[in-house]
Amino acid sequence: MTNARRSGAYTAVASEAAKDPMSFLSRVTAVPGMVRDVLLGRYTGLGKGKLFLMLLAVGYIVSPIDLLPEAILTIPGLADDAVVAAWLIGSVLTESTRYLEHRGVVDVTENPSVIPGEIIRP
């Protein structure tokens, strides 16, 4: 992994971890269980197709072969990796949170950044 990609990934992970370290840690450690449960059919909140896309994204990021190589196209070569890494990090964090909600570990209604309310129509 190139230094720019590694730096971008570390920055995204560090900013998410700084918001709520325990929640971040629980989401990251839930990923292996989520993958297992999806493959065994015990969790249907994440489709096998999206799981496969996530695995492809990991392979693309760690693979030395790129669609847009950094050596030839510096900025676009780094940008394609950054886009894939950003999508992967966001997807993993979102899906692992849903998985923890499904298992009853995380309660969304107790999230301090969400204000419960209702829509009032005239």
C-alpha atoms as one frame of an Amber mdcrd trajectory, in Angstrom:
protein
   0.000   0.000   0.000   1.424   3.393  -0.928   2.078   6.019   1.712  -0.726
   8.292   0.451  -3.308   5.504   0.590  -2.114   4.380   3.990  -2.204   7.955
   5.289  -5.743   8.507   3.979  -6.985   5.273   5.507  -5.375   6.061   8.873
  -6.877   9.556   8.861 -10.391   8.241   8.173 -10.122   5.552  10.822  -8.611
   7.927  13.402 -11.321  10.544  12.911 -14.046   7.925  13.327 -12.349   6.449
  16.385 -12.020   9.869  17.991 -15.808  10.372  17.869 -16.618   7.340  19.980
 -13.721   4.939  20.656 -15.752   2.148  22.268 -18.355   2.161  19.538 -15.641
   2.145  16.875 -13.821  -0.741  18.541 -17.003  -2.767  18.911 -17.869  -2.192
  15.240 -14.440  -3.273  14.028 -14.394  -6.389  16.206 -17.907  -7.311  15.006
 -16.798  -7.621  11.368 -15.571 -11.266  11.490 -18.818 -12.364  13.191 -20.861
 -10.409  10.675 -19.063 -12.053   7.751 -19.533 -15.492   9.299 -23.235 -14.907
   9.966 -23.829 -13.577   6.434 -22.122 -16.595   4.875 -24.049 -19.009   7.107
 -27.349 -17.235   6.398 -27.939 -16.227  10.027 -27.845 -12.507   9.205 -29.736
 -11.259   6.168 -29.229  -7.519   6.692 -26.177  -7.602   4.443 -26.417  -9.308
   1.090 -23.729 -11.643  -0.155 -23.329  -9.402  -3.200 -22.336  -6.375  -1.123
 -20.088  -8.543   1.035 -18.388  -9.750  -2.145 -17.938  -6.119  -3.292 -16.340
  -5.289   0.058 -13.911  -8.184  -0.324 -13.123  -7.044  -3.875 -12.433  -3.529
  -2.554  -9.989  -4.922   0.016  -8.290  -6.889  -2.754  -8.103  -3.812  -4.977
  -6.575  -1.688  -2.227  -3.875  -4.197  -1.273  -3.198  -5.360  -4.849  -0.135
  -3.955  -6.601  -2.148  -3.930  -9.858  -4.249  -0.786 -10.366  -6.648   0.371
 -13.055  -5.007   3.799 -12.812  -1.365   3.252 -11.743   0.224   5.857  -9.487
   3.555   5.711 -11.321   2.011   6.928 -14.584  -0.994   8.972 -13.417  -0.109
  10.393 -10.010  -3.244  12.278  -8.932  -5.882  10.089 -10.666  -3.907   6.999
  -9.624  -4.165   7.965  -5.968  -7.739   9.218  -6.296  -9.165   5.889  -7.456
  -7.621   4.126  -4.464  -8.889   6.832  -2.107 -12.437   6.517  -3.458 -12.414
   2.738  -3.025 -10.933   3.029   0.491 -13.485   5.671   1.532 -16.380   3.543
   0.243 -15.007   0.467   1.987 -14.485   2.169   5.355 -17.921   3.776   5.247
 -19.606   0.535   4.222 -17.857  -1.571   6.847 -18.672   0.876   9.642 -22.300
   1.240   8.532 -22.919  -2.470   8.038 -21.185  -3.464  11.276 -23.333  -0.948
  13.159 -26.481  -2.469  11.609 -25.203  -5.929  12.525 -24.664  -4.880  16.150
 -28.162  -3.354  16.208 -29.532  -6.642  14.858 -27.765  -8.564  17.614 -29.056
  -6.119  20.232 -25.601  -4.900  21.238 -26.144  -1.299  20.094 -29.338   0.657
  20.588 -29.713   3.442  18.044 -32.264   5.280  20.163 -29.572   5.975  22.777
 -27.269   7.700  20.277 -26.572  11.177  21.718 -26.157  12.695  18.261 -29.696
  11.712  17.269 -32.615  13.712  18.609 -35.804  11.667  18.702 -38.770  13.417
  17.193 -41.802  13.113  15.011 -43.098  14.780  11.881 -46.107  17.006  12.452
 -48.147  17.649   9.339 -50.701  20.479   9.173
